[in-house]
Amino acid sequence: MKRFFYFVLIIAGFSSINSCKDMTNEEGDPLLDLNENTGLIGPRALSREITDFGTIAEYQYSGLLLTKVLTEKGSVKNVEWSGDKISKVTFNGFMDLDNDGTIDADSISYTQQYTYGNLGRLTLISENRSVYRRLAPVPPATVGPYALYEKTKAEYNLTYSSTTAKLASIVMKRGKDIIPFAYTDYTKANYTYLGDNVSKVTKEVGLLTNGTTFEPPVENYEFGFTNYDSQINGYTLLPFEYKVSVLIDTKINDGRSLILSPNSPRRISMTDLTEPIPNPIVVSTNYKYDPQTYMIQGFGVNYFYKPM
């Protein structure tokens, strides 16, 4: 069974939480200190996610709008707005595309265009992505330059429940950006809720025939989110569209689906349904909260906030 990065991160960080000192953001505003019970009063924004191994994400804003997210190995995700809606997301940096728990050496660059339906909900994301790999070095150089390895085009179609208006599915179709172009592979994510919180996500991965026919999936997973608390999930401070961009960054990033929920699950599981006897990987945590009931620690991750 594959080891997914998010689960590796949880397990690695769970047993090694150390104290954190007072910190400030790039503007010098104080961040929430894990060891003080003062908290923040008034409007806030999620500022950083940190483990003992480094920073997972640093969020930057222009006024109230999220504009940039800094992630591992100097990676940068830029967020552009049209009025009150995200119109484009670009990324340059590194990811764990093969879900082996290690950030890949390949450099990734993508641009995503966001389209909204009649009800103002995000319905389509169109993506152009390039993957760069290092060439062999030419002496006396010891490190070779990056060269384009592959270009792909993809589209993500989002659907919503007719009764609850919550996100119901994300269907991705992707193909190599060559002539003639055709979609060659797909993923399907379906979301189940318990109240307002995501309780289950199923993920299918497979091939497309003639660009349109979905063949039976070759990979099939189930992610479970249970034992929710009644406190505030800090990810509620991020735009919904940005959270979707996180879920589609890699082929299987559905362990992060807790970011869609207003509360936080104390138990997360992942099951490979293609195994003869499916055996779930299960991790759990106890959260810590500030006086305003925002989570500040859980699953080996420390959450910092800044006043807005």
C-alpha positions in Angstrom: 0.0 0.0 0.0 1.3 3.4 -0.9 2.4 5.8 1.9 0.7 9.1 1.3 2.6 12.3 2.2 -0.1 13.7 4.4 -0.2 10.5 6.5 3.6 10.4 6.7 3.6 14.0 7.9 1.0 13.3 10.5 2.8 10.2 11.9 6.2 11.8 11.8 5.1 15.0 13.5 2.8 13.4 16.1 5.4 12.2 18.5 7.8 15.2 18.3 6.0 18.4 19.1 8.2 20.9 20.7 7.3 24.3 22.2 7.2 27.3 19.8 8.3 30.8 20.6 6.5 34.0 19.9 6.7 34.8 16.2 5.8 37.6 13.8 4.7 37.7 10.2 6.4 39.5 7.3 4.7 42.8 8.4 5.8 42.4 12.0 2.4 41.5 13.3 2.4 39.1 16.2 1.4 35.5 15.6 -0.4 33.4 18.1 2.0 31.8 20.6 1.2 28.2 21.4 2.5 28.5 25.0 0.4 31.5 25.9 -3.4 31.5 26.6 -4.0 35.1 25.3 -5.1 34.3 21.8 -6.3 36.9 19.3 -9.2 39.3 19.7 -11.2 40.3 16.6 -10.8 39.3 12.9 -7.9 37.0 12.1 -6.2 35.2 9.2 -4.4 31.9 9.0 -0.7 32.8 8.8 1.5 29.7 9.0 1.4 25.9 9.4 4.6 24.6 10.9 5.9 21.3 12.1 9.2 20.5 13.9 10.5 19.6 10.4 9.8 23.0 8.9 7.1 25.3 7.5 4.3 23.6 5.5 2.7 26.8 4.3 3.0 30.6 4.9 0.0 32.7 3.8 0.3 36.3 2.6 -2.5 38.8 2.1 -3.3 42.1 0.4 -5.8 43.6 2.8 -8.4 40.8 3.3 -7.4 38.8 0.1 -5.1 35.8 0.1 -2.5 36.6 -2.6 0.5 34.3 -2.1 1.3 31.0 -0.3 4.9 29.9 0.3 5.5 26.2 0.6 8.3 23.8 0.9 11.7 24.1 -1.0 11.0 27.7 -1.9 7.8 26.9 -3.8 5.3 29.8 -4.5 1.6 29.7 -5.2 0.1 33.0 -6.4 -3.6 33.8 -6.2 -5.2 36.4 -8.5 -8.7 37.9 -8.0 -11.4 39.4 -10.2 -13.5 41.3 -7.8 -14.4 39.0 -4.9 -13.6 35.8 -6.8 -10.3 34.0 -7.5 -9.7 34.0 -11.2 -6.3 32.4 -11.5 -3.8 30.4 -9.5 -0.2 29.9 -10.6 2.4 27.7 -9.0 6.2 27.4 -9.4 8.2 24.9 -7.3 8.2 21.4 -6.1 5.7 18.7 -5.0 5.4 15.1 -4.0 3.7 13.9 -7.2 4.2 10.2 -6.5 3.0 10.4 -2.9 6.1 8.6 -1.5 6.5 11.1 1.3 9.4 13.0 -0.3 9.2 16.2 -2.3 10.3 15.4 -5.8 13.4 16.8 -7.5 11.3 17.7 -10.6 10.3 21.3 -10.9 6.6 22.0 -11.5 5.0 25.0 -13.1 1.2 25.4 -13.6 -1.4 28.0 -14.4 -5.1 27.4 -13.4 -8.0 29.5 -14.8 -11.2 29.5 -12.6 -14.7 29.6 -14.2 -17.9 30.2 -12.2 -21.5 29.1 -13.0 -24.8 31.0 -12.9 -25.0 30.7 -9.1 -21.5 32.1 -8.6 -20.0 28.8 -7.7 -16.7 27.5 -9.0 -17.6 24.9 -11.7 -14.5 24.5 -13.9 -10.7 24.8 -13.5 -8.6 24.7 -16.7 -4.9 23.9 -16.1 -1.7 24.0 -18.1 1.2 22.3 -16.4 4.9 21.8 -17.1 7.3 19.4 -15.5 11.0 20.1 -15.6 13.9 17.6 -14.9 17.6 18.2 -14.4 19.9 17.2 -17.3 23.2 15.6 -16.6 25.8 18.2 -15.6 28.4 19.3 -18.2 31.9 19.5 -16.5 33.1 21.5 -14.7 29.5 22.1 -13.5 28.3 19.6 -10.9 24.6 20.3 -11.3 22.8 20.1 -14.6 20.2 22.6 -15.7 16.5 22.0 -15.7 14.9 21.1 -19.0 11.2 20.7 -20.0 10.2 17.0 -19.5 6.4 17.1 -20.1 3.5 19.5 -20.7 -0.1 18.5 -19.9 -3.5 20.1 -20.1 -6.3 19.3 -17.7 -9.8 20.3 -16.7 -11.5 19.9 -13.4 -15.3 19.8 -13.3 -17.0 20.5 -10.0 -20.5 19.6 -9.1 -22.6 20.4 -6.0 -25.4 18.8 -4.1 -28.8 20.1 -5.2 -30.1 19.8 -1.6 -27.2 21.1 0.4 -25.2 23.1 -2.2 -22.0 21.4 -0.8 -19.2 20.2 -3.1 -20.3 16.8 -4.4 -17.5 15.8 -6.8 -14.4 16.8 -8.7 -13.8 15.0 -12.0 -10.4 15.6 -13.7 -9.4 14.8 -17.2 -5.8 15.2 -18.3 -3.7 14.6 -21.4 -0.2 15.5 -22.8 -0.1 18.9 -24.4 0.8 17.6 -27.9 -0.9 17.6 -31.3 -3.3 16.0 -31.8 -4.4 16.6 -28.2 -6.6 14.0 -26.3 -7.4 13.4 -22.7 -5.9 10.1 -21.6 -6.5 9.8 -17.9 -8.9 10.8 -15.2 -9.6 11.0 -11.5 -13.0 11.2 -9.8 -13.4 12.4 -6.2 -16.8 12.1 -4.5 -17.6 13.8 -1.2 -19.9 12.6 1.6 -20.8 14.8 4.6 -22.0 14.4 8.2 -23.7 17.7 8.9 -21.4 20.4 7.5 -18.2 18.3 7.8 -16.7 16.0 5.2 -17.0 12.4 6.5 -15.7 10.4 3.5 -14.0 11.0 0.1 -13.7 8.2 -2.5 -11.1 8.6 -5.2 -10.9 6.7 -8.5 -7.9 6.9 -10.9 -8.1 5.5 -14.4 -7.6 5.8 -18.1 -9.8 7.5 -20.8 -10.4 5.8 -24.2 -10.8 8.2 -27.2 -10.7 11.1 -24.7 -14.2 10.5 -23.5 -14.8 7.0 -22.3 -14.0 6.3 -18.6 -12.4 2.9 -18.3 -12.7 1.0 -15.0 -10.4 2.6 -12.3 -6.9 1.1 -11.8 -6.6 2.8 -8.4 -9.5 3.2 -5.9 -9.2 4.8 -2.4 -11.4 5.8 0.5 -10.5 8.6 3.0 -12.5 8.8 6.2 -12.8 11.8 8.6 -14.5 11.1 11.9 -14.7 12.1 15.6 -15.1 15.8 14.8 -14.7 18.4 17.5 -17.1 21.4 17.9 -14.3 24.0 17.7 -13.2 26.2 14.7 -11.1 24.7 11.9 -8.5 27.4 11.0 -8.9 26.5 7.3 -12.3 28.2 7.4 -10.3 31.4 7.1 -9.1 30.4 3.6 -11.1 30.9 0.4 -13.0 27.8 -0.8 -11.4 28.0 -4.3 -7.9 28.0 -2.8 -8.8 24.9 -0.8 -9.9 23.2 -4.0 -6.5 24.1 -5.5 -4.8 22.3 -2.7 -6.8 19.1 -3.2 -6.0 19.0 -7.0 -2.3 19.9 -6.7 -1.4 16.2 -7.0 -3.3 13.2 -8.3 -4.1 11.9 -4.8 -4.2 14.6 -2.2 -7.5 13.7 -0.7 -6.1 13.2 2.8 -6.2 17.0 3.0 -10.0 17.1 2.5 -10.4 18.1 6.2 -9.7 21.6 5.0 -13.3 21.7 3.6 -14.9 21.2 7.0 -15.8 23.9 9.6 -14.7 21.6 12.4 -11.6 19.3 12.8 -11.6 15.5 12.7 -9.7 13.7 15.4 -9.4 10.6 13.4 -8.4 10.2 9.7 -8.2 7.0 7.7 -7.1 5.9 4.2 -8.0 2.6 2.6 -6.7 1.2 -0.7 -9.8 -0.5 -2.0 -7.9 -2.4 -4.7 -6.2 -4.6 -2.0 -7.6 -8.1 -1.7 -8.3 -7.4 1.9 -8.5 -3.6 2.3 -6.6 -2.5 5.5 -7.1 1.1 6.5 -4.2 3.3 7.7 -5.6 5.2 10.7 -4.2 8.2 12.5 -5.7 10.2 15.3 -4.9 13.3 17.4 -6.1 15.5 20.2 -6.3 19.2 19.2 -5.2 22.2 21.2 -7.3 25.4 20.9 -6.9 29.1 21.8 -9.5 31.0 23.9 -11.5 31.8 20.7 -11.7 28.1 20.0 -9.5 28.1 16.9 -7.3 25.0 16.6 -3.6 25.8 17.3 -2.2 22.3 17.2 -3.1 18.9 15.9 -1.7 16.0 13.9 1.8 17.3 14.5 1.0 20.7 12.9 1.2 24.0 14.7 -1.2 26.7 13.4 -0.4 30.4 13.7 -2.7 33.4 13.1 -2.4 37.1 12.5 -4.8 39.9 13.1 -6.6 41.3 10.1 
